[in-house]
């Protein structure tokens, strides 16, 4: 709190995450693990965790509701089938009164005694870098809302957001998922995102940014004329939204077509070129057809 220092991963463009159970700092992108420092390396003052991770939420709820036992469900706590079954037994027996968790908690579990669901920080789904971020948020809200009032008891859902007037969120809350999907599809049609087009991502990474970009630029140049003839759009190359991961610099070239056959034609030629005559050495690459994430 004195100098605003934050623990960064030396190998990724990401912060390290504090894990209370193991008293360690971890990178959720490259799996780097290191011990927690006793004091700030810049100003030697006390270090304090920030953010809204499940451990922090669990700690806060324990302070606010000391008479109501809480249990956390995330990958640090539930790593195997026996651990999952033990967790569910505690919940269904009534021993646990408050559940805290990630998306793992929302999918496929039957909790007949749950009557209140709270979704924290929904805004990260409203303004994600991926065009599917609102779709994924809507699915999560529907899924987790289904945990409340599953038996004879009525349920209530609270969504924390600083943008309650967001149109897609309004459609979802007041008119249901069908209305949300209709509005989202209309938006996709205007912007020519799937399902109104087909996508493929050429991904590459190397030790140097210029090497990565040079490789993708060569791929772009190889298909440029044929893509133009077929009406295919090429976007990039650019560095990935999180460019540095695991000590490598990641980049991408997006290929978009309104015709699946034209896209496949371009990709066949490009794949053969990159396999047989790689334009730059020291680069690892992949073709991601119908990518589910654009980062």
N, C-alpha and C positions, 0 to 999 in steps of 0.2 A: 504493500500500500504506500510505501514511501517513494519509490522511484518508478513504479509501474512495470518492473521486469516481469517477463513471462517465460516459462520454460519451453523452449522450442526444440523440435527434433532436428539434430544436425544433418540428417539425411533426407528430410522431407520439408515441404512448405506447409508445415502443420505444427500445432502445439502438442506437447506431451500431456497426457491425461493422468491425473492423480487417482490411484486406486487405493482406497483406504484399507481394504482387507489385507493386502500384501505390503502396504506402505511403500509403494513404488510408483514410478512414472513410466508410462507406456505410450508408445506411438501406435495408433490404431490403423496405420497405413503400412508400416514396414516391420511392425512387431518389436521395435527396439525397446529394451527394458533397462532402466537405470534406477539407482536408489534416490530417495528424496533428499534434497539438500537440507541442512539444518538452518541455514540462513541465506539471505539473498547474496549472490556473488557480486552484485554491483555495489550495494549500500550496506550489506551485513545486517539488515533489519529482518524481522520475523516474516516468514512466508505464510501466505494464507491461500487456500484453494478458492477458485471462483467458478461460476457456472451452475447449471441445473442438472447435473448427472444424477443417476438413480441413487447413488450413495448420499449425495447432499440432500436430496429430497427425503430419503429415509431418515437421515439425522434430524432434519427440521420437523418432520411429522412426529418423531419420537419425543421431541421437546413440547410440541403443541398438544399431543394426545398421549400422555404417558400411561394411561390406563387401558389403551387399546393396542394390543400387539400388532406389529406390522411385519411384513415379509417382502423381500425383494426378489424379483425374478429377472435375471439377466444372464449373460454368458459367463460371468464370474461366479455366479452362485449355482446355476443349473448347467452342468456340462455333460451329463449322462442321463440315460433313461431312468436308472434308480433314483438319482437326485430329483428328477422331474416328478416321479411318482411320490416321493417323500414330501415334496413341496405341495402337490395337489392334495395329499392326505391331510396335511396340516390345514389347508384352506377349507376343505369340505367338512372337516370335523368341527369347525368353528373356533379352532385355537387361534387362527389369524383373523384379525378384524379389518386390516388395511393392506391392500396389495399395491406394490410399486414395481413398475417394470418397463421394459422396452417393448418393441413390437411383438416379441415372443409371447407376451401376456395377452395380446389381442386376438391371437389366431387359434381357433379350434378348441378352446377350453370352455367347459360348462361350469359356471359358478352361480348356482341358484340363489345364493344369499346376497349377491352383489346388487345394490340398488342405486349406487352413485358412481359415475365414471368421470374423471377429470383428465382432460388432454392438455398437457403443458406445452407452451411455446409452439403453437401451430403455425406461426408465421414463417418458419424456415421452409415449410412445404408450399407456402403461397408464393415465395419469391426465390425458388431454387434455380440453379443454372440449367437444369434439365427441363425440357418442355413438358415432360410427364410429371413434374413435381406436384402440381395441383391434383392430377389424377390419383397419384399415390396417396396424397393426403386425404382425399375424399374416401378412398378405399379403406384407409386406416381408421378414419372417423366412423365409417359404417361398421367396420369390424369391431372396434372397441366399444362402440355404442351398443352393439349386440350383447355385450357382457352384462349390461344393466337391465334388470327387470326380466330375466329369462324365465322365471317361474311365475307364481301368482302375484308377486310383489311388483308394484310400479317402479320404473326406473327413471333416472334423471342423468343428463349428460351436460357437463360444463366444458367449454372450449376457451382456453386462454389465447387471446389474440389482440394485437394493437390495431388490426385492420378489420373490424367487424363488418364494415360496409363493402368489403371485397365482393364483387358480383358473383363469382363462382361459389364463395362461401355462403352468400345469401341464398342462392339457388338450392344448395345442398341442405341447409338448415330448415328453410321454410317450405320447400317443395319436394325434397327428397332426391335420391340419387339419379332417378330418371331425368329430372329437370336439369340437374348438374351435368349429366352426360350430354344432353341435348345442347346446352350452352357451350360445353367444352368442345364438342364436335364442330359447332359453328365457328368457333375460334380457330380450330385446327384447319378447317377448310379455307379460311381467309389467309392463313399463313402457310398453307401447303405442307403441313406436317402430317405424319401418319395419322389415320389410315388413308389420307389423300395423296400420299406419296410413299416411296420406298427408300430406305436409307441403308448406307453401308459406311463404316468408319475404318479408315486405314490408320492404325495406331503404330507408333514407333517410339523407341527410347534408346538412348546411348549416354555416354558419359558427358558429352558436350552438347550444348543447345544448338550450336550451328551445325553440328554433324546430324542431329535429328532433323532439323529444318531442311538441310540440304537433301537428305534422303527423301523426305516427303515432297519437296519441290520437284525432284526428279520424277517422282510418281505422278505428280500433277502435270508436269510437262508431257509425259508419255501419253496420257489419256486425254489431254486438253482438246485436241482437234476432233477426235472421235466423239467425245462427250458433247461438244458444241453441235456436231452434226445430228446427234440423237436427242438433243434438247435436255441434256443432263447438266445439272448444276454442280459445281465444285466449290466448296467453301474451305479455305485454308491454302496452305498449311499454317497452323498456329500452334503455339505451345498449349498443352492441356490446361484447364482451369487450375488444377494443382500440378504445376509443371515438374517440380522436383519430388520424386518419391523413391525411397530406397537408394538414394545416391545417384539416380539416373534422371535425365531430363526427358520428359515425355512430351510428345507432340501428336497432332492428329490432322487428318484430311477427311472432310465429310463429303460423301457422294450422295446426291439426291436425284431421284427420277420418278416420274409419274407412271412409268411402265417397268414392270418387274423384268421382262425379257431384256430390255435395253440395259438395265442395271447389271444383270447377270453377264451380258455380253462384255461390258466394260470390265467387270471384275475378273472374268476369265483371262482376258488379255493382260491385265495389270498383274494378276497373280503370277502368270507365267514369266513376265518380264522381271519381277522382283525376285523370283526363285532362280531363274537362269542367269540373269545379268544384274545382280544387285548393284545399284549405282554408287553406293557409299558403303565402305566396310565398317565393321564395329557397331552395327545397328541391329537390334532385334525388332521385328515387326509382326503384325497380325492384321487380318481382315475380319472385322466384326460386322456381319450382315444382320440387319434388323436390330441394331444395338438398343439395349434396354436402358442404358445410361450413356450420356454424352460428355463424360469427363474422364 
